Amino acid sequence: MTFIYALGASIIVSLVSFVGIICLLLKENLLNKILLLLISFSAGTLIGGAFLHLIPEAVEKSNNNQVYLFVILGFILFFILERFLHWRHCHEEKCKIHNFTYLNLVGDGIHNFIDGLIIGSAFMVNINFGIVTSFMIIMHEIPQEIGDFGVLIYGGFSKKKALFFNFLSALTAILGTIAGFVLANISGVSLQLLMPIAAGGFIYIASCDLIPELHKEPDIKKASLAIGIFILGLTFMYFATILHH
């Protein structure tokens, strides 16, 4: 029965990815106008998620400095992955879909898998704790999923394709929950490795792909607004992290 509750919670968390349907209902012109803001917000939530949520959580669980080595490893892995995607999919420096869209899906998939592990472990403690934990995960997933949808649109996906692939990456939360019940001790090596690697990936995507896109905006008012939205994304993740703990 506990497994059914945990599985149901992870399915609900996965369905949060459809929050992007709000953007799907917007007119094309309006969506294009707010894309820069979505990119800014996503960059803020990725940086905030890495430094305020994943890294501190990994340090707390492992109690050693090897966490930071795995953060660097995650950064390097995403750097190599992007170069591979560039060699594989781009010709004459032209790409119909930007590589960072695929990186974002991979990073978000890992992050959602970790959320699933956490949900599974929380329900193994007791059902009430599992429900509260799931609610807190949903609270910090909503802003990130909105930002992720904007990143996919900006990167070249159609609105329907962005919604579909964002949902696919969210389904890894279900796999994480199942893995949490299969593994005898999910707070061990699995989380210690995945959390910092995902954090390194988030830092890479935000700093190397998304923030450089913000620098392309020549209008000082729009650029200033983008910076404000970036800080808003950081702030949102800060309070979401406090609620989560």
C-alpha positions as CSV (number, residue, x, y, z in Angstrom):
1,M,0.0,0.0,0.0
2,T,2.9,2.4,0.8
3,F,4.4,1.7,-2.6
4,I,1.1,2.6,-4.3
5,Y,0.9,5.9,-2.4
6,A,4.5,6.7,-3.4
7,L,3.9,5.7,-7.0
8,G,0.8,7.9,-7.1
9,A,2.8,10.9,-5.6
10,S,5.6,10.5,-8.2
11,I,3.0,10.4,-11.0
12,I,1.5,13.7,-9.7
13,V,5.0,15.2,-9.6
14,S,5.5,14.1,-13.2
15,L,2.2,15.7,-14.3
16,V,3.5,19.0,-13.0
17,S,5.5,19.2,-16.2
18,F,2.2,20.1,-17.9
19,V,2.3,23.4,-16.2
20,G,3.9,24.5,-19.5
21,I,0.4,24.3,-21.0
22,I,-0.1,27.8,-19.7
23,C,2.5,28.9,-22.2
24,L,0.9,26.7,-24.8
25,L,-2.3,28.7,-24.6
26,L,-0.6,32.0,-25.2
27,K,-0.6,33.6,-28.6
28,E,2.6,33.2,-30.6
29,N,3.5,36.9,-30.5
30,L,3.0,37.1,-26.7
31,L,5.0,33.9,-26.1
32,N,7.9,35.3,-28.2
33,K,7.9,38.4,-26.1
34,I,8.2,36.5,-22.8
35,L,10.7,33.9,-24.0
36,L,13.6,36.0,-22.8
37,L,12.0,36.2,-19.3
38,L,11.4,32.4,-19.3
39,I,15.1,31.8,-20.2
40,S,16.1,34.2,-17.4
41,F,13.8,32.5,-14.9
42,S,15.0,29.1,-15.9
43,A,18.7,30.1,-15.5
44,G,17.9,31.4,-12.0
45,T,16.1,28.3,-10.9
46,L,18.8,26.0,-12.3
47,I,21.6,27.9,-10.5
48,G,19.4,28.1,-7.3
49,G,18.5,24.4,-7.6
50,A,22.2,23.5,-7.9
51,F,23.7,25.7,-5.1
52,L,20.8,25.9,-2.7
53,H,19.2,22.5,-3.0
54,L,21.3,19.7,-4.7
55,I,24.8,20.5,-3.5
56,P,23.9,21.2,0.2
57,E,21.7,18.1,0.3
58,A,24.6,16.0,-1.2
59,V,27.1,17.4,1.3
60,E,24.7,16.7,4.2
61,K,24.3,13.1,3.1
62,S,27.9,12.3,2.3
63,N,29.8,14.5,4.9
64,N,32.9,14.8,2.7
65,N,34.4,17.1,0.1
66,Q,34.2,14.6,-2.7
67,V,30.8,16.0,-3.5
68,Y,32.5,19.0,-5.2
69,L,34.6,16.7,-7.3
70,F,31.4,15.1,-8.6
71,V,29.9,18.6,-9.3
72,I,33.0,19.3,-11.5
73,L,32.5,15.8,-13.0
74,G,28.9,16.7,-13.8
75,F,30.0,20.0,-15.4
76,I,32.6,18.2,-17.5
77,L,30.1,15.4,-18.6
78,F,27.6,18.0,-19.8
79,F,30.4,19.9,-21.6
80,I,31.4,16.7,-23.4
81,L,27.8,15.8,-24.1
82,E,27.1,19.2,-25.7
83,R,30.2,18.8,-27.9
84,F,29.1,15.4,-29.0
85,L,25.6,16.7,-29.8
86,H,27.2,19.5,-31.8
87,W,29.3,17.1,-33.8
88,R,26.4,14.7,-34.3
89,H,23.6,17.1,-35.2
90,C,25.1,20.3,-36.5
91,H,26.6,20.9,-39.9
92,E,28.4,24.1,-41.0
93,E,27.7,25.5,-37.6
94,K,23.9,25.5,-38.2
95,C,21.5,23.8,-35.9
96,K,17.7,23.7,-36.3
97,I,17.5,22.9,-32.6
98,H,20.0,24.2,-30.1
99,N,22.1,21.6,-28.3
100,F,21.2,23.0,-24.9
101,T,17.6,21.8,-25.3
102,Y,18.8,18.2,-25.2
103,L,21.1,19.0,-22.3
104,N,18.2,20.5,-20.4
105,L,16.1,17.4,-20.9
106,V,19.0,15.2,-19.7
107,G,19.7,17.3,-16.6
108,D,16.0,17.6,-15.8
109,G,15.6,13.9,-16.2
110,I,18.4,13.2,-13.6
111,H,16.9,15.8,-11.3
112,N,13.4,14.2,-11.5
113,F,14.9,10.8,-10.9
114,I,16.5,12.1,-7.7
115,D,13.1,13.6,-6.7
116,G,11.6,10.1,-7.2
117,L,14.3,8.5,-5.0
118,I,13.5,11.1,-2.3
119,I,9.7,10.5,-2.6
120,G,10.3,6.7,-2.3
121,S,12.5,7.1,0.8
122,A,10.0,9.5,2.4
123,F,7.1,7.1,2.0
124,M,9.3,4.3,3.4
125,V,9.5,6.4,6.7
126,N,5.7,6.9,6.8
127,I,2.8,7.9,4.5
128,N,2.3,11.4,6.1
129,F,5.9,12.3,5.7
130,G,5.8,11.1,2.1
131,I,2.8,13.3,1.3
132,V,4.4,16.4,2.8
133,T,7.7,15.7,1.0
134,S,5.9,15.2,-2.3
135,F,4.1,18.5,-1.8
136,M,7.3,20.4,-1.2
137,I,8.9,18.8,-4.3
138,I,5.9,20.0,-6.4
139,M,6.4,23.5,-5.0
140,H,10.0,23.7,-6.3
141,E,9.2,21.9,-9.5
142,I,6.5,24.3,-10.8
143,P,8.9,27.3,-11.5
144,Q,11.5,25.0,-12.9
145,E,9.1,23.3,-15.3
146,I,7.8,26.6,-16.6
147,G,11.4,27.7,-17.2
148,D,12.3,24.3,-18.9
149,F,9.3,24.7,-21.3
150,G,10.6,28.2,-22.2
151,V,14.1,26.8,-22.8
152,L,12.8,24.1,-25.2
153,I,10.7,26.6,-27.1
154,Y,13.6,29.0,-27.4
155,G,15.9,26.2,-28.5
156,G,13.7,25.3,-31.5
157,F,11.1,22.9,-30.3
158,S,7.4,23.4,-31.2
159,K,5.1,24.1,-28.3
160,K,3.5,20.6,-28.5
161,K,6.9,18.9,-28.9
162,A,8.3,20.9,-25.9
163,L,5.4,19.9,-23.7
164,F,5.7,16.2,-24.7
165,F,9.5,15.9,-24.2
166,N,9.3,17.9,-20.9
167,F,6.7,15.3,-19.7
168,L,9.0,12.4,-20.8
169,S,11.9,13.8,-18.8
170,A,9.5,14.2,-15.8
171,L,8.6,10.5,-16.0
172,T,12.0,9.6,-14.6
173,A,10.6,10.6,-11.2
174,I,8.5,7.4,-11.4
175,L,11.6,5.3,-12.2
176,G,13.3,7.0,-9.2
177,T,10.5,6.0,-6.9
178,I,10.6,2.4,-8.0
179,A,14.4,2.4,-7.6
180,G,13.9,3.8,-4.1
181,F,11.9,0.8,-3.1
182,V,14.2,-1.7,-4.8
183,L,17.4,-0.3,-3.2
184,A,17.7,-1.2,0.4
185,N,19.4,2.1,1.3
186,I,18.6,4.9,-1.1
187,S,20.5,7.5,1.0
188,G,23.8,5.9,0.1
189,V,25.9,6.0,-3.0
190,S,23.1,6.6,-5.5
191,L,22.1,10.0,-4.1
192,Q,25.7,10.9,-3.3
193,L,26.6,10.5,-7.0
194,L,23.5,11.7,-8.8
195,M,22.9,14.9,-6.8
196,P,26.2,16.6,-7.4
197,I,26.4,15.4,-11.0
198,A,23.0,16.9,-11.7
199,A,24.1,20.1,-9.9
200,G,27.1,20.3,-12.2
201,G,24.9,19.8,-15.2
202,F,22.5,22.5,-14.1
203,I,25.4,25.0,-13.5
204,Y,26.8,24.2,-17.0
205,I,23.4,24.7,-18.7
206,A,22.7,27.9,-16.9
207,S,26.2,29.5,-17.2
208,C,27.3,28.2,-20.6
209,D,24.1,28.1,-22.5
210,L,21.3,30.2,-21.0
211,I,23.0,33.3,-19.5
212,P,25.0,33.9,-22.8
213,E,21.7,34.0,-24.6
214,L,20.6,36.8,-22.2
215,H,23.7,38.8,-23.2
216,K,22.4,39.0,-26.8
217,E,19.6,41.3,-25.8
218,P,20.7,44.9,-26.8
219,D,17.8,46.8,-25.2
220,I,18.9,48.0,-21.8
221,K,15.4,47.9,-20.3
222,K,14.7,44.3,-21.5
223,A,18.2,43.2,-20.4
224,S,17.6,44.8,-16.9
225,L,14.2,43.1,-16.6
226,A,15.9,39.8,-17.6
227,I,18.4,40.2,-14.8
228,G,15.6,40.9,-12.3
229,I,13.7,37.8,-13.4
230,F,17.0,35.8,-13.1
231,I,17.2,37.0,-9.5
232,L,13.6,36.2,-9.0
233,G,14.2,32.6,-10.1
234,L,17.1,32.4,-7.5
235,T,14.8,33.8,-4.8
236,F,12.0,31.4,-5.6
237,M,14.3,28.4,-5.3
238,Y,15.7,29.8,-2.1
239,F,12.3,29.9,-0.4
240,A,11.2,26.6,-2.1
241,T,14.3,25.0,-0.6
242,I,13.5,26.4,2.9
243,L,10.0,25.0,2.6
244,H,11.3,21.6,1.3
245,H,13.6,21.3,4.4
